[in-house]
Every structure is written in C-alpha cells, then in structure tokens.
C-alpha cells in the first residue's frame, strides 16, 4: 500500500515550476491583525531569548511527555496562559 501511495504522490511531483514553490513559500499568511501581532511577538528578540532560557533550564525536554514518563526532545515553549486568550 505504501508503494501505491508514494506512486500517487509522485504523479504530481514536479508539475509546478521551481518559481511557483519559491513564491508560494514567501507569501505572508496572516489571517488578521491579531495573528500578525502574535507572529511579530514570536519573532521578537525578547521571546526568542526567553524561549532559549526556558529550553536550557528544561534541558530541551518536553515537560508534558516527562510528566507521563516519556523522554522526548522539546522545540516548543508553551505559555501558562496562551497568547490567544491574553496577549499581555
């Protein structure tokens, strides 16, 4: 089944020219002003610094997984209160 799936995926592979995917990946996809503000926050120097400090403190391990006895690397730093609910 996997071979059939990969064959069907490859059917469309390369149908677009290179410039298409490069242009597609460069488009800014913010739905509204709130999402735009959130995006700016996550790319800010303050958030990137805090993120690095938290990941260093937690040894780059997922805290949710650790609470369930699993050890997995972490890439995401979560908020106590999600920014969507309280931007402050």
N, CA, C and O atoms as a GROMACS GRO file, in nm:
protein
  352
    1UNK      N    1   0.082  -0.120   0.000
    1UNK     CA    2   0.000   0.000   0.000
    1UNK      C    3   0.087   0.126   0.000
    1UNK      O    4   0.053   0.226  -0.063
    2UNK      N    5   0.199   0.119   0.071
    2UNK     CA    6   0.284   0.237   0.079
    2UNK      C    7   0.342   0.270  -0.060
    2UNK      O    8   0.351   0.388  -0.096
    3UNK      N    9   0.380   0.168  -0.135
    3UNK     CA   10   0.435   0.192  -0.269
    3UNK      C   11   0.331   0.258  -0.359
    3UNK      O   12   0.364   0.349  -0.435
    4UNK      N   13   0.205   0.213  -0.349
    4UNK     CA   14   0.098   0.275  -0.428
    4UNK      C   15   0.077   0.421  -0.388
    4UNK      O   16   0.056   0.508  -0.472
    5UNK      N   17   0.083   0.444  -0.257
    5UNK     CA   18   0.065   0.581  -0.207
    5UNK      C   19   0.177   0.671  -0.260
    5UNK      O   20   0.151   0.780  -0.311
    6UNK      N   21   0.302   0.624  -0.248
    6UNK     CA   22   0.415   0.705  -0.296
    6UNK      C   23   0.407   0.728  -0.446
    6UNK      O   24   0.440   0.836  -0.495
    7UNK      N   25   0.362   0.627  -0.520
    7UNK     CA   26   0.348   0.641  -0.664
    7UNK      C   27   0.244   0.749  -0.698
    7UNK      O   28   0.264   0.829  -0.789
    8UNK      N   29   0.133   0.750  -0.623
    8UNK     CA   30   0.029   0.850  -0.648
    8UNK      C   31   0.078   0.990  -0.611
    8UNK      O   32   0.042   1.088  -0.676
    9UNK      N   33   0.160   1.000  -0.507
    9UNK     CA   34   0.216   1.130  -0.467
    9UNK      C   35   0.314   1.181  -0.573
    9UNK      O   36   0.316   1.301  -0.602
   10UNK      N   37   0.393   1.092  -0.628
   10UNK     CA   38   0.494   1.132  -0.726
   10UNK      C   39   0.431   1.172  -0.859
   10UNK      O   40   0.496   1.238  -0.941
   11UNK      N   41   0.307   1.134  -0.880
   11UNK     CA   42   0.237   1.169  -1.004
   11UNK      C   43   0.232   1.322  -1.020
   11UNK      O   44   0.242   1.374  -1.131
   12UNK      N   45   0.216   1.392  -0.909
   12UNK     CA   46   0.204   1.538  -0.913
   12UNK      C   47   0.336   1.608  -0.880
   12UNK      O   48   0.346   1.731  -0.889
   13UNK      N   49   0.436   1.531  -0.843
   13UNK     CA   50   0.566   1.588  -0.808
   13UNK      C   51   0.629   1.650  -0.933
   13UNK      O   52   0.639   1.586  -1.037
   14UNK      N   53   0.671   1.772  -0.921
   14UNK     CA   54   0.738   1.838  -1.032
   14UNK      C   55   0.645   1.898  -1.136
   14UNK      O   56   0.691   1.943  -1.241
   15UNK      N   57   0.513   1.900  -1.109
   15UNK     CA   58   0.421   1.958  -1.207
   15UNK      C   59   0.428   2.110  -1.206
   15UNK      O   60   0.392   2.174  -1.305
   16UNK      N   61   0.473   2.168  -1.094
   16UNK     CA   62   0.489   2.313  -1.088
   16UNK      C   63   0.635   2.347  -1.111
   16UNK      O   64   0.724   2.270  -1.075
   17UNK      N   65   0.657   2.461  -1.170
   17UNK     CA   66   0.795   2.504  -1.191
   17UNK      C   67   0.854   2.551  -1.058
   17UNK      O   68   0.781   2.579  -0.964
   18UNK      N   69   0.985   2.559  -1.052
   18UNK     CA   70   1.055   2.595  -0.929
   18UNK      C   71   1.010   2.728  -0.871
   18UNK      O   72   0.997   2.742  -0.749
   19UNK      N   73   0.988   2.825  -0.954
   19UNK     CA   74   0.948   2.957  -0.908
   19UNK      C   75   0.815   2.956  -0.835
   19UNK      O   76   0.791   3.038  -0.746
   20UNK      N   77   0.729   2.861  -0.872
   20UNK     CA   78   0.598   2.851  -0.806
   20UNK      C   79   0.614   2.820  -0.658
   20UNK      O   80   0.556   2.889  -0.574
   21UNK      N   81   0.693   2.718  -0.624
   21UNK     CA   82   0.708   2.682  -0.484
   21UNK      C   83   0.785   2.788  -0.408
   21UNK      O   84   0.757   2.814  -0.291
   22UNK      N   85   0.881   2.850  -0.472
   22UNK     CA   86   0.957   2.956  -0.406
   22UNK      C   87   0.863   3.073  -0.374
   22UNK      O   88   0.870   3.130  -0.265
   23UNK      N   89   0.776   3.110  -0.468
   23UNK     CA   90   0.681   3.217  -0.446
   23UNK      C   91   0.578   3.176  -0.341
   23UNK      O   92   0.541   3.257  -0.255
   24UNK      N   93   0.531   3.052  -0.346
   24UNK     CA   94   0.431   3.003  -0.251
   24UNK      C   95   0.484   3.012  -0.109
   24UNK      O   96   0.411   3.052  -0.019
   25UNK      N   97   0.609   2.976  -0.088
   25UNK     CA   98   0.666   2.976   0.046
   25UNK      C   99   0.697   3.117   0.097
   25UNK      O  100   0.718   3.135   0.217
   26UNK      N  101   0.700   3.215   0.010
   26UNK     CA  102   0.732   3.351   0.050
   26UNK      C  103   0.609   3.433   0.086
   26UNK      O  104   0.622   3.545   0.135
   27UNK      N  105   0.491   3.378   0.064
   27UNK     CA  106   0.368   3.453   0.090
   27UNK      C  107   0.345   3.464   0.241
   27UNK      O  108   0.363   3.367   0.314
   28UNK      N  109   0.306   3.580   0.286
   28UNK     CA  110   0.274   3.603   0.426
   28UNK      C  111   0.130   3.563   0.451
   28UNK      O  112   0.040   3.619   0.390
   29UNK      N  113   0.105   3.466   0.540
   29UNK     CA  114  -0.028   3.410   0.557
   29UNK      C  115  -0.091   3.447   0.691
   29UNK      O  116  -0.134   3.357   0.764
   30UNK      N  117  -0.098   3.573   0.724
   30UNK     CA  118  -0.161   3.613   0.849
   30UNK      C  119  -0.307   3.646   0.822
   30UNK      O  120  -0.339   3.725   0.733
   31UNK      N  121  -0.395   3.586   0.899
   31UNK     CA  122  -0.538   3.599   0.874
   31UNK      C  123  -0.592   3.738   0.912
   31UNK      O  124  -0.683   3.789   0.847
   32UNK      N  125  -0.536   3.797   1.016
   32UNK     CA  126  -0.587   3.925   1.062
   32UNK      C  127  -0.481   3.999   1.145
   32UNK      O  128  -0.368   3.951   1.158
   33UNK      N  129  -0.517   4.114   1.199
   33UNK     CA  130  -0.422   4.194   1.275
   33UNK      C  131  -0.376   4.124   1.402
   33UNK      O  132  -0.261   4.140   1.443
   34UNK      N  133  -0.463   4.048   1.465
   34UNK     CA  134  -0.427   3.976   1.588
   34UNK      C  135  -0.319   3.872   1.558
   34UNK      O  136  -0.219   3.863   1.628
   35UNK      N  137  -0.341   3.792   1.452
   35UNK     CA  138  -0.242   3.691   1.414
   35UNK      C  139  -0.110   3.757   1.373
   35UNK      O  140  -0.002   3.704   1.400
   36UNK      N  141  -0.119   3.872   1.308
   36UNK     CA  142   0.001   3.944   1.269
   36UNK      C  143   0.080   3.988   1.392
   36UNK      O  144   0.202   3.977   1.395
   37UNK      N  145   0.010   4.038   1.494
   37UNK     CA  146   0.075   4.080   1.618
   37UNK      C  147   0.138   3.960   1.690
   37UNK      O  148   0.248   3.972   1.744
   38UNK      N  149   0.070   3.847   1.689
   38UNK     CA  150   0.125   3.727   1.751
   38UNK      C  151   0.251   3.683   1.679
   38UNK      O  152   0.349   3.644   1.743
   39UNK      N  153   0.250   3.688   1.547
   39UNK     CA  154   0.366   3.650   1.468
   39UNK      C  155   0.485   3.740   1.501
   39UNK      O  156   0.597   3.692   1.515
   40UNK      N  157   0.460   3.871   1.512
   40UNK     CA  158   0.567   3.964   1.547
   40UNK      C  159   0.622   3.933   1.686
   40UNK      O  160   0.743   3.941   1.708
   41UNK      N  161   0.534   3.898   1.780
   41UNK     CA  162   0.576   3.864   1.916
   41UNK      C  163   0.669   3.742   1.915
   41UNK      O  164   0.774   3.744   1.978
   42UNK      N  165   0.629   3.638   1.844
   42UNK     CA  166   0.708   3.515   1.843
   42UNK      C  167   0.843   3.532   1.774
   42UNK      O  168   0.934   3.453   1.796
   43UNK      N  169   0.857   3.634   1.691
   43UNK     CA  170   0.986   3.659   1.627
   43UNK      C  171   1.063   3.771   1.695
   43UNK      O  172   1.168   3.813   1.647
   44UNK      N  173   1.011   3.820   1.807
   44UNK     CA  174   1.079   3.929   1.878
   44UNK      C  175   1.203   3.877   1.951
   44UNK      O  176   1.212   3.760   1.986
   45UNK      N  177   1.295   3.967   1.974
   45UNK     CA  178   1.419   3.933   2.043
   45UNK      C  179   1.390   3.887   2.186
   45UNK      O  180   1.454   3.795   2.237
   46UNK      N  181   1.292   3.952   2.251
   46UNK     CA  182   1.257   3.917   2.390
   46UNK      C  183   1.206   3.773   2.399
   46UNK      O  184   1.248   3.697   2.486
   47UNK      N  185   1.114   3.735   2.308
   47UNK     CA  186   1.057   3.600   2.314
   47UNK      C  187   1.164   3.496   2.280
   47UNK      O  188   1.172   3.392   2.344
   48UNK      N  189   1.246   3.523   2.180
   48UNK     CA  190   1.349   3.427   2.142
   48UNK      C  191   1.447   3.405   2.257
   48UNK      O  192   1.491   3.292   2.281
   49UNK      N  193   1.481   3.512   2.328
   49UNK     CA  194   1.571   3.498   2.444
   49UNK      C  195   1.507   3.419   2.556
   49UNK      O  196   1.570   3.331   2.614
   50UNK      N  197   1.382   3.451   2.587
   50UNK     CA  198   1.312   3.379   2.694
   50UNK      C  199   1.294   3.233   2.658
   50UNK      O  200   1.308   3.145   2.742
   51UNK      N  201   1.262   3.207   2.533
   51UNK     CA  202   1.244   3.070   2.485
   51UNK      C  203   1.373   2.989   2.506
   51UNK      O  204   1.369   2.875   2.554
   52UNK      N  205   1.486   3.049   2.470
   52UNK     CA  206   1.614   2.982   2.485
   52UNK      C  207   1.644   2.953   2.632
   52UNK      O  208   1.693   2.845   2.665
   53UNK      N  209   1.615   3.050   2.720
   53UNK     CA  210   1.639   3.032   2.863
   53UNK      C  211   1.554   2.916   2.917
   53UNK      O  212   1.604   2.833   2.993
   54UNK      N  213   1.427   2.912   2.878
   54UNK     CA  214   1.337   2.806   2.927
   54UNK      C  215   1.381   2.669   2.876
   54UNK      O  216   1.384   2.573   2.952
   55UNK      N  217   1.415   2.660   2.749
   55UNK     CA  218   1.459   2.532   2.694
   55UNK      C  219   1.590   2.486   2.758
   55UNK      O  220   1.607   2.367   2.785
   56UNK      N  221   1.681   2.578   2.783
   56UNK     CA  222   1.805   2.542   2.854
   56UNK      C  223   1.775   2.491   2.994
   56UNK      O  224   1.832   2.391   3.038
   57UNK      N  225   1.687   2.560   3.063
   57UNK     CA  226   1.651   2.522   3.200
   57UNK      C  227   1.588   2.383   3.205
   57UNK      O  228   1.609   2.308   3.300
   58UNK      N  229   1.511   2.350   3.102
   58UNK     CA  230   1.441   2.220   3.098
   58UNK      C  231   1.519   2.117   3.017
   58UNK      O  232   1.466   2.011   2.984
   59UNK      N  233   1.644   2.149   2.985
   59UNK     CA  234   1.734   2.057   2.912
   59UNK      C  235   1.675   2.012   2.779
   59UNK      O  236   1.698   1.899   2.736
   60UNK      N  237   1.599   2.100   2.715
   60UNK     CA  238   1.539   2.073   2.584
   60UNK      C  239   1.456   1.945   2.584
   60UNK      O  240   1.456   1.869   2.487
   61UNK      N  241   1.385   1.921   2.695
   61UNK     CA  242   1.297   1.804   2.706
   61UNK      C  243   1.152   1.849   2.719
   61UNK      O  244   1.124   1.948   2.787
   62UNK      N  245   1.062   1.777   2.654
   62UNK     CA  246   0.919   1.809   2.659
   62UNK      C  247   0.866   1.781   2.801
   62UNK      O  248   0.875   1.669   2.850
   63UNK      N  249   0.813   1.883   2.863
   63UNK     CA  250   0.766   1.870   3.001
   63UNK      C  251   0.636   1.791   3.010
   63UNK      O  252   0.613   1.722   3.110
   64UNK      N  253   0.550   1.799   2.908
   64UNK     CA  254   0.427   1.719   2.907
   64UNK      C  255   0.461   1.571   2.899
   64UNK      O  256   0.402   1.490   2.971
   65UNK      N  257   0.555   1.535   2.813
   65UNK     CA  258   0.596   1.395   2.799
   65UNK      C  259   0.663   1.345   2.927
   65UNK      O  260   0.638   1.232   2.970
   66UNK      N  261   0.747   1.428   2.988
   66UNK     CA  262   0.813   1.388   3.112
   66UNK      C  263   0.713   1.359   3.222
   66UNK      O  264   0.732   1.268   3.303
   67UNK      N  265   0.605   1.436   3.227
   67UNK     CA  266   0.504   1.413   3.330
   67UNK      C  267   0.434   1.279   3.311
   67UNK      O  268   0.377   1.224   3.406
   68UNK      N  269   0.439   1.225   3.187
   68UNK     CA  270   0.380   1.094   3.160
   68UNK      C  271   0.486   0.985   3.154
   68UNK      O  272   0.456   0.872   3.115
   69UNK      N  273   0.609   1.017   3.193
   69UNK     CA  274   0.715   0.917   3.198
   69UNK      C  275   0.787   0.892   3.066
   69UNK      O  276   0.861   0.794   3.055
   70UNK      N  277   0.767   0.977   2.968
   70UNK     CA  278   0.834   0.962   2.838
   70UNK      C  279   0.938   1.073   2.824
   70UNK      O  280   0.920   1.184   2.874
   71UNK      N  281   1.046   1.042   2.757
   71UNK     CA  282   1.151   1.141   2.733
   71UNK      C  283   1.153   1.173   2.584
   71UNK      O  284   1.183   1.087   2.501
   72UNK      N  285   1.121   1.298   2.552
   72UNK     CA  286   1.120   1.343   2.413
   72UNK      C  287   1.180   1.483   2.407
   72UNK      O  288   1.165   1.562   2.500
   73UNK      N  289   1.249   1.514   2.297
   73UNK     CA  290   1.305   1.649   2.284
   73UNK      C  291   1.196   1.754   2.266
   73UNK      O  292   1.090   1.726   2.209
   74UNK      N  293   1.223   1.873   2.314
   74UNK     CA  294   1.127   1.982   2.304
   74UNK      C  295   1.177   2.087   2.206
   74UNK      O  296   1.296   2.118   2.203
   75UNK      N  297   1.086   2.140   2.127
   75UNK     CA  298   1.116   2.251   2.038
   75UNK      C  299   1.025   2.369   2.070
   75UNK      O  300   1.054   2.483   2.031
   76UNK      N  301   0.916   2.342   2.141
   76UNK     CA  302   0.814   2.444   2.166
   76UNK      C  303   0.815   2.482   2.313
   76UNK      O  304   0.824   2.397   2.401
   77UNK      N  305   0.804   2.611   2.338
   77UNK     CA  306   0.788   2.662   2.473
   77UNK      C  307   0.644   2.709   2.483
   77UNK      O  308   0.599   2.792   2.404
   78UNK      N  309   0.571   2.657   2.581
   78UNK     CA  310   0.429   2.689   2.593
   78UNK      C  311   0.409   2.800   2.695
   78UNK      O  312   0.494   2.826   2.780
   79UNK      N  313   0.296   2.866   2.684
   79UNK     CA  314   0.260   2.972   2.778
   79UNK      C  315   0.177   2.914   2.892
   79UNK      O  316   0.110   2.812   2.874
   80UNK      N  317   0.182   2.977   3.009
   80UNK     CA  318   0.090   2.940   3.116
   80UNK      C  319  -0.052   2.976   3.072
   80UNK      O  320  -0.146   2.899   3.091
   81UNK      N  321  -0.065   3.093   3.015
   81UNK     CA  322  -0.190   3.138   2.954
   81UNK      C  323  -0.161   3.165   2.808
   81UNK      O  324  -0.079   3.251   2.777
   82UNK      N  325  -0.225   3.094   2.716
   82UNK     CA  326  -0.197   3.114   2.573
   82UNK      C  327  -0.215   3.259   2.529
   82UNK      O  328  -0.306   3.328   2.575
   83UNK      N  329  -0.127   3.303   2.440
   83UNK     CA  330  -0.130   3.442   2.392
   83UNK      C  331  -0.261   3.475   2.324
   83UNK      O  332  -0.301   3.591   2.322
   84UNK      N  333  -0.330   3.375   2.269
   84UNK     CA  334  -0.459   3.397   2.205
   84UNK      C  335  -0.562   3.447   2.304
   84UNK      O  336  -0.648   3.529   2.270
   85UNK      N  337  -0.554   3.397   2.429
   85UNK     CA  338  -0.651   3.436   2.531
   85UNK      C  339  -0.614   3.564   2.604
   85UNK      O  340  -0.701   3.643   2.641
   86UNK      N  341  -0.483   3.585   2.625
   86UNK     CA  342  -0.439   3.705   2.698
   86UNK      C  343  -0.304   3.752   2.643
   86UNK      O  344  -0.200   3.702   2.684
   87UNK      N  345  -0.307   3.846   2.551
   87UNK     CA  346  -0.181   3.892   2.490
   87UNK      C  347  -0.083   3.956   2.587
   87UNK      O  348   0.037   3.962   2.558
   88UNK      N  349  -0.130   4.002   2.701
   88UNK     CA  350  -0.038   4.067   2.796
   88UNK      C  351   0.051   3.964   2.864
   88UNK      O  352   0.134   4.000   2.947
   0.00000   0.00000   0.00000
